[in-house]
Amino acid sequence: SWLRSLMGQTISFEQATRDALAFVSAHFKLELDTARMETLCEAYLNLSPYPEVPDALRKLQEMKLPMAILSNGSDFSISKVVGGSGLQSFFSHLLSVDAVGVFKPDSRVYALAGKAFSLAPEEML
C-alpha cells in the first residue's frame, strides 16, 4: 500500500491485501487457490483483539480521551472488524483512507483525524 501511494495508484486495501498474499505465496512457492485466498481474506475481517485491549481502551476512556481508529482499511472492513470485536463503543470515529484515496503515510490520511476532532496535528497522539 505504501509503494502504491508513492506511485499515485489508487486501489482498495482489500485488493492490496490480496496482491500481497499472492506475492508472498509466489515468493515462497506456496499454492494459493481462489478458495484459500477467500478464506484468508474473510479471516482478516474477523480478527479478535488481544485480551488486554478492552481494559486498555476502558482506561483511556476513563481519562476522557477521545479515540478513533485511522486505518488503511476500507470503510466496510473497518466497520466489520471493529463491529465484530465488540469495541466500537470506545471510538467516536472510524476513519478510512477511502475518504482521501491514498494510503498511509500520506499526510492527507492523517489530516482526517485532525478534521474529525477539530485538532491540529501537534494536539493528537
Secondary structure, DSSP 8 states (H G I E B T S, - for coil): -HHHHHTT----HHHHHHHHHHHHHHHTT----HHHHHHHHHHHTT----TTHHHHHHHHHHTT---EEEESS-HHHHHHHHHHHT-GGG-SEEEEGGGTT--TTSHHHHHHHHHHHT--GGG--
